[in-house]
Amino acid sequence: MHTRAPNIDASRRPTTEAFATRRNTAPRLILVAMSAAIVISAARSAPPAAHAQPRIVPVHTPADLTRAIAAAAPGDVITLAPGTYTLPPKLAVTRPGTPDRPITVRAATLGDALLRFTSTDGSYVEGFLVTVPDWRFENLDLEGVCADDSRCEHAFHIVGEAERTVVDGCRLHAFNAMIKGNGQDMGAAAGGWRWPDDVVIRDTEFFSPAGRRTSNPVTPIDVVGGRRWRVVGNFIHDHFKDGGDRISYAAFLKGNSRDGVFERNLVVCELLHKGGIRLGLSFGGGGSSPDRICEDGTCSPEHQGGVMRNNVIAHCPADVGIYLNEAKGTRIEHNTLFGTAGIDVRFAASDADITGNLVQGRIRERDGGKARIADTLQGTAADFRAWFRNPDARDFTLKDGSAIVDQARTIPGLVDDWCGSARDDARPDIGAFEYRDGRTCDTTGQPPHLGEPGPTPAPPVSTVSATSIATTVATSTATSIQTATSIPAAAVRIALPWAMRSGR
């Protein structure tokens, strides 16, 4: 996060009395020396301060979770026991972590803990409302429960100063804009508008089990403003807006955001159901307004310096797989698009280098948009079926790779493919896959599932209950906190096969 206020100047901001006689000086010096020695000895033998150690905070009930979040301190690892947690529409995250000691909310394995954010009184569901930096959410299954789809808005609302938020290895379903990112006006005294930067969304599944009957925006990852967001290794499918204009996106970054990356994502617009106008990935989405909500006080361009690389986008029959709306200086590299209308580069503020892609459909320059195309192969559905074993089932095993294998040129930043396999020769293959004997990793069905247990990474640690932490914070007595052994909080997480596939 950093301040970007369009109309506000937010510039980056012993004389002691001598002893009366020599006779009285010596005893006092001896006493001072002895006291200093005692203090040094005590400091050397004392254990590290309790607040400097990561803490495992076990949670068994919704009340435990609420208390643990309200009392969280840098380095805490809030760990949910298996079970279903029925939660209010919003849990406010207001206590910051630090870059080297983030605060983590996690389950041991995806599927252990189901968090059901519920609206029973007509309130809007925002899920975790994150307004402070350095929080991580791992292996959590989040579900929206509302009689009216328009009330179940977000699983995560990442706002203002919430830089370096990480959502990792989760499953989000039955919300409209499942992850929503936007700026916040902090007031003139605090520097004006701020947007969350350096957010990471990875190895997470997003879907709607049925059409969302709402006129509200339906986009699983909906971000307005912010810099260096990374959306990596996710499975986004079935984002169906069954109301209003019926237009939905899998994900977009807009609002004059900067330097965003979409990489190694699998987007399947229609998998569980059909209907509506479902687009794939976008810089710019449907546009932003008013200007005050966008970076630098203007929504044009909608994004600058974005990269889409090694994504697979399939079964979006009603519209394009990639849409650039006032997206300046964009790089579209080695994506595979099947069953879509192609790529649109739209409006004069948009320009893109489109390199090494495999596209069913057209690449269109619309309303003044500019595309520079290289090493990109465009084909029909019949072409794809001639090239691959069964593209309709997302089986991209080669039947005839003569137009694909070794047909592109090396470009900066292209080091691997969708599977995480190295692109280690001077002639990479066109599209999202680098082939070995015509084969690639399994791309059919659901990806290698999120949340399967990997190696046990952490040594034993001591724990502290959520209740005792709340009491400790309230009374400012650190003595009641049990500390964990000195290990990084990140070392406690469980490695997942899906994370390994995406090259994390």
Residue pairs with C-beta under 8 A, 6 or more apart in sequence:
1 133
1 160
1 161
1 162
1 163
1 194
1 195
1 196
1 197
2 194
2 195
2 197
2 227
3 10
3 186
3 191
3 192
3 193
3 194
4 10
4 192
4 193
4 194
4 195
4 295
4 296
5 191
5 192
5 193
5 297
6 192
6 193
6 291
6 292
6 296
6 297
6 298
7 192
7 297
8 188
8 191
8 192
10 191
10 192
19 25
19 28
47 483
48 483
48 486
49 478
50 478
50 479
50 481
50 483
51 73
51 74
51 478
51 481
52 75
53 75
53 483
53 484
53 485
53 486
54 75
54 76
54 77
54 101
54 461
54 484
54 486
54 487
54 488
54 489
54 492
55 73
55 75
55 76
55 77
55 462
55 463
55 464
55 469
55 481
55 482
55 483
55 484
56 77
56 79
56 461
56 462
56 463
56 464
56 484
56 492
57 68
57 72
57 76
57 77
57 78
57 79
57 463
57 464
57 465
57 466
57 469
58 64
58 79
58 81
58 463
58 465
58 466
59 65
59 68
59 78
59 79
59 80
59 81
59 466
60 81
60 83
61 85
62 85
62 86
62 87
64 465
64 466
64 467
65 78
65 80
65 85
65 87
65 91
65 105
65 466
66 91
67 466
67 467
67 469
67 470
68 76
68 78
68 466
68 469
68 470
69 78
69 91
69 92
69 93
69 95
69 105
70 94
70 95
70 470
71 95
71 466
71 469
71 470
71 472
71 473
72 78
72 93
72 95
72 97
72 103
73 95
73 103
73 469
73 473
74 96
74 97
74 98
74 101
74 102
74 103
74 134
75 97
75 101
75 102
75 103
75 489
76 103
76 104
76 469
76 489
77 104
77 106
77 489
77 492
78 103
78 104
78 105
78 106
78 466
79 106
79 107
79 108
80 105
80 106
80 107
80 112
80 113
80 115
80 140
81 112
81 113
82 107
82 112
82 113
83 112
83 113
83 114
84 113
84 114
84 116
85 113
85 114
85 115
85 116
86 116
86 118
87 115
87 116
87 117
87 118
88 117
88 118
89 117
89 118
89 119
89 123
89 124
89 125
89 126
89 151
90 117
90 123
90 125
90 126
90 127
90 129
91 127
91 128
91 129
92 129
92 131
93 128
93 129
93 130
93 131
93 132
93 135
93 162
94 131
94 132
95 103
95 132
96 103
96 132
96 133
96 134
96 161
97 103
97 132
97 133
97 134
97 135
98 133
98 134
99 133
99 134
99 164
101 134
101 489
102 134
102 135
102 136
102 164
102 166
102 489
102 490
103 134
103 135
103 136
104 135
104 136
104 137
104 138
104 489
104 490
104 492
104 493
105 128
105 135
105 136
105 137
105 138
105 140
106 136
106 137
106 138
106 139
106 140
106 492
106 493
107 113
107 138
107 139
107 140
107 141
108 139
108 453
108 494
109 139
109 451
109 452
109 453
109 494
110 139
110 140
110 141
110 169
110 170
110 171
110 450
110 451
110 496
111 141
111 171
111 451
112 139
113 139
113 140
113 141
114 141
114 143
115 140
115 141
115 142
115 143
116 143
116 144
116 145
117 125
117 126
117 127
117 142
117 143
117 144
117 145
117 152
117 155
118 125
118 145
118 146
119 125
119 145
119 146
119 147
119 148
119 151
119 152
122 148
122 151
123 151
124 151
124 153
125 144
125 146
125 151
125 152
125 153
125 154
125 175
126 153
126 154
126 157
127 142
127 144
127 154
127 155
127 156
127 157
127 175
128 137
128 155
128 156
128 157
129 157
129 159
130 156
130 157
130 158
130 159
130 162
130 165
130 196
131 159
131 160
131 161
131 162
131 184
132 161
132 162
133 161
133 162
133 163
133 164
133 165
134 163
134 164
134 165
135 162
135 165
135 166
136 165
136 166
136 168
136 490
137 156
137 165
137 166
137 167
137 168
137 170
138 166
138 168
138 169
138 170
138 493
139 168
139 169
139 170
139 450
139 451
139 493
139 494
139 496
140 170
140 171
141 170
141 171
142 155
142 156
142 170
142 171
142 172
142 173
142 175
142 178
143 173
143 174
144 152
144 153
144 155
144 173
144 174
144 175
145 152
145 174
146 152
148 214
149 176
149 212
149 213
149 214
149 243
150 176
150 213
150 214
150 215
150 216
152 174
152 175
152 176
153 175
153 176
153 177
153 180
153 216
154 175
154 176
154 177
154 178
154 179
154 180
155 172
155 175
155 178
155 179
156 165
156 167
156 172
156 178
156 179
156 180
157 180
158 165
158 179
158 180
158 181
158 182
158 196
158 199
159 181
159 182
159 183
159 184
159 196
160 183
160 184
160 186
160 194
160 195
160 196
161 184
161 186
161 194
161 196
162 196
162 199
163 196
163 197
163 198
163 199
164 197
164 198
164 199
164 200
165 196
165 199
165 200
166 199
166 200
166 202
167 179
167 200
167 201
167 202
167 204
168 200
168 202
168 203
168 204
168 493
168 499
169 202
169 203
169 204
169 450
169 451
169 496
169 498
169 499
170 204
170 205
170 450
171 204
171 205
171 450
171 451
172 178
172 179
172 204
172 205
172 206
172 220
173 205
173 206
173 207
173 208
173 209
174 208
174 209
176 212
176 214
176 216
176 217
176 218
176 219
177 216
177 217
177 218
177 219
177 220
177 221
177 222
178 206
178 220
178 221
179 201
179 206
179 220
179 221
179 222
179 223
180 222
180 223
181 195
181 196
181 199
181 222
181 223
181 224
181 225
181 226
181 229
182 195
182 223
182 224
182 225
182 255
182 293
183 193
183 194
183 195
183 224
183 225
183 226
183 255
183 293
183 294
183 295
184 193
184 194
184 195
185 192
185 193
185 292
186 192
186 193
186 194
193 292
193 293
195 225
195 226
195 227
195 255
195 257
195 295
196 226
197 226
197 227
197 228
197 229
198 227
198 228
198 229
199 223
199 226
199 229
199 230
200 229
200 230
200 232
201 221
201 229
201 230
201 231
201 232
201 234
202 230
202 231
202 232
202 233
202 234
202 499
202 502
202 504
203 232
203 233
203 234
203 450
203 496
203 498
203 499
203 502
203 504
204 234
204 235
204 450
205 234
205 235
205 236
205 237
205 450
206 220
206 221
206 234
206 235
206 236
206 237
206 239
206 250
207 220
207 236
207 237
207 238
207 239
207 271
207 272
208 218
208 238
208 239
208 240
209 238
209 272
210 240
210 242
210 273
211 240
211 241
211 242
211 243
211 273
211 275
211 276
212 218
212 240
212 241
212 242
212 243
212 248
213 242
213 243
214 241
214 242
214 243
214 244
215 243
215 244
215 245
216 244
217 241
217 248
218 239
218 240
218 241
218 248
219 239
219 248
219 249
219 250
219 251
219 252
219 285
220 236
220 239
220 250
220 251
221 231
221 234
221 236
221 250
221 251
221 252
222 249
222 251
222 252
222 285
223 229
223 252
223 253
223 254
223 255
223 257
223 260
224 254
224 255
224 257
224 288
224 293
224 294
225 255
225 256
225 257
225 293
225 294
225 295
226 253
226 255
226 257
226 258
226 260
226 295
227 257
227 258
227 259
227 260
227 295
228 258
228 259
228 260
228 261
229 253
229 257
229 260
229 261
230 260
230 261
230 263
231 251
231 253
231 260
231 261
231 262
231 263
231 265
232 261
232 262
232 263
232 264
232 265
232 502
232 504
233 263
233 264
233 265
233 498
233 499
233 501
233 502
233 503
233 504
234 251
234 265
234 266
235 265
235 266
235 268
235 446
235 447
235 450
236 250
236 251
236 265
236 266
236 267
236 268
237 266
237 267
237 268
237 269
237 271
237 272
238 268
238 269
238 270
238 271
238 272
238 273
239 248
239 249
239 250
239 269
239 278
240 248
240 273
240 275
240 276
240 278
241 247
241 248
241 276
242 275
242 276
245 277
246 275
246 276
246 277
247 276
247 277
247 279
247 286
247 319
248 276
248 277
248 278
248 279
249 278
249 279
249 280
249 281
249 282
249 285
249 286
249 323
250 265
250 267
250 269
250 278
250 279
250 280
250 281
250 313
251 262
251 265
251 267
251 281
251 282
252 281
252 282
252 283
252 284
252 285
253 260
253 282
253 283
253 303
253 306
254 282
254 283
254 284
254 285
254 287
254 288
254 299
254 302
254 303
254 325
255 288
255 293
255 294
255 295
255 299
255 302
256 288
256 294
256 295
256 296
256 298
256 299
256 300
256 301
256 302
256 303
256 304
257 295
257 302
257 303
257 304
258 295
258 303
258 304
258 305
259 304
259 305
259 306
260 283
260 303
260 305
260 306
260 307
261 306
261 307
261 308
261 309
262 281
262 306
262 307
262 308
262 309
262 311
263 307
263 308
263 309
263 310
263 311
264 309
264 310
264 311
264 418
264 420
264 502
264 503
265 281
265 311
265 312
266 311
266 312
266 314
266 418
266 443
266 447
267 280
267 281
267 311
267 312
267 313
267 314
267 316
267 321
268 314
268 315
268 394
269 278
269 279
269 280
269 313
269 314
269 315
269 316
269 317
269 340
270 278
270 315
270 316
270 317
271 315
276 318
277 318
277 319
278 316
278 318
278 319
279 316
279 319
279 320
279 321
279 323
280 311
280 313
280 316
280 320
280 321
280 322
280 323
280 337
280 340
281 308
281 311
281 313
281 321
281 322
281 323
282 322
282 323
282 324
282 325
283 302
283 303
283 306
283 308
283 324
283 325
283 327
283 330
284 301
284 302
284 303
284 323
284 324
284 325
284 326
284 327
284 346
284 350
285 302
285 323
285 325
286 325
287 299
287 302
287 325
287 326
288 294
288 299
288 302
289 299
290 299
291 297
291 298
291 299
293 299
299 326
300 326
300 349
301 326
301 327
301 328
301 349
301 350
302 325
302 326
302 327
302 349
303 326
303 327
303 328
303 330
304 327
304 328
304 329
305 328
305 329
305 330
306 327
306 329
306 330
306 331
307 330
307 331
307 333
307 413
308 322
308 330
308 331
308 332
308 333
308 335
309 331
309 333
309 334
309 335
309 413
309 414
310 333
310 334
310 335
310 416
310 417
310 418
310 432
311 335
311 336
311 418
311 432
312 335
312 336
312 394
312 396
312 418
312 432
312 443
313 321
313 322
313 335
313 336
313 337
313 338
313 340
314 321
314 337
314 338
314 339
314 340
314 391
314 394
315 338
315 339
315 340
316 339
316 340
316 341
317 339
317 340
317 341
318 341
319 340
319 341
320 340
320 341
320 342
320 343
320 344
320 361
321 335
321 337
321 340
321 341
321 342
321 343
321 359
321 361
322 332
322 335
322 337
322 342
322 343
322 344
323 343
323 344
323 346
324 330
324 332
324 343
324 344
324 345
324 346
324 350
324 352
324 369
325 346
325 347
325 350
326 346
326 347
326 349
326 350
327 345
327 349
327 350
327 352
328 349
328 350
328 351
329 351
330 345
330 350
330 351
330 352
330 353
331 352
331 353
331 355
332 343
332 352
332 353
332 354
332 355
332 357
333 353
333 355
333 356
333 357
333 411
333 413
333 414
334 355
334 356
334 357
334 408
334 414
334 417
334 428
334 430
334 431
334 432
335 357
335 358
335 359
335 431
335 432
336 357
336 358
336 396
336 418
336 431
336 432
336 433
337 343
337 357
337 358
337 359
337 360
337 361
338 360
338 381
338 384
338 391
338 394
339 360
339 381
339 391
339 392
340 360
340 361
341 361
341 362
342 359
342 360
342 361
342 362
342 363
342 364
342 378
343 354
343 357
343 359
343 361
343 362
343 363
343 364
343 371
344 364
344 366
344 369
345 351
345 352
345 354
345 363
345 364
345 365
345 366
345 369
345 370
345 371
346 366
346 367
346 369
347 366
347 367
347 368
347 369
348 367
348 368
348 369
350 368
350 369
350 370
351 369
351 370
351 371
351 372
352 369
352 370
352 371
352 372
353 372
353 374
354 363
354 371
354 372
354 373
354 374
354 376
355 373
355 374
355 375
355 376
355 408
355 411
356 374
356 375
356 376
356 408
356 409
356 411
356 414
356 428
356 430
356 431
357 376
357 377
357 430
357 431
358 376
358 377
358 379
358 404
358 430
358 431
358 432
359 376
359 377
359 378
359 379
360 378
360 379
360 380
360 381
360 383
360 384
361 378
362 378
363 371
363 373
363 376
363 378
365 371
374 409
375 407
375 408
375 409
375 430
376 430
377 403
377 404
377 407
377 430
377 431
379 387
381 391
384 391
385 391
385 392
386 399
386 400
387 398
387 399
387 400
387 401
387 403
387 404
388 395
388 396
388 397
388 398
388 399
389 395
389 396
389 397
389 398
389 399
390 397
390 444
393 444
394 443
394 444
394 445
395 443
395 444
396 431
396 433
396 440
396 443
397 438
397 439
397 440
398 404
398 405
398 435
398 438
398 439
401 429
401 435
401 438
403 430
404 429
404 430
404 431
404 435
405 429
405 435
406 425
406 427
406 428
406 429
407 427
407 429
407 430
408 427
408 428
408 429
408 430
409 426
409 427
409 428
410 423
410 426
410 427
410 428
414 423
414 428
415 422
415 423
416 422
416 423
416 434
416 503
417 423
417 429
417 432
417 433
417 434
417 440
418 432
418 433
418 440
418 441
418 443
419 433
419 434
419 440
419 441
419 501
420 500
420 501
420 502
420 503
421 433
421 434
421 436
421 440
421 441
422 434
423 429
423 434
428 434
429 435
433 440
433 441
433 443
434 440
441 501
442 448
447 498
447 501
448 497
448 498
448 501
449 497
449 498
450 496
450 498
451 496
452 496
452 497
453 494
454 494
454 495
454 496
454 497
454 500
455 494
455 495
456 494
457 491
457 492
457 493
457 494
457 495
458 487
458 491
458 492
459 485
459 487
460 485
461 484
461 485
461 487
461 492
462 482
462 483
462 484
462 485
463 482
463 484
464 481
464 482
468 480
468 481
469 481
471 480
472 478
472 480
472 481
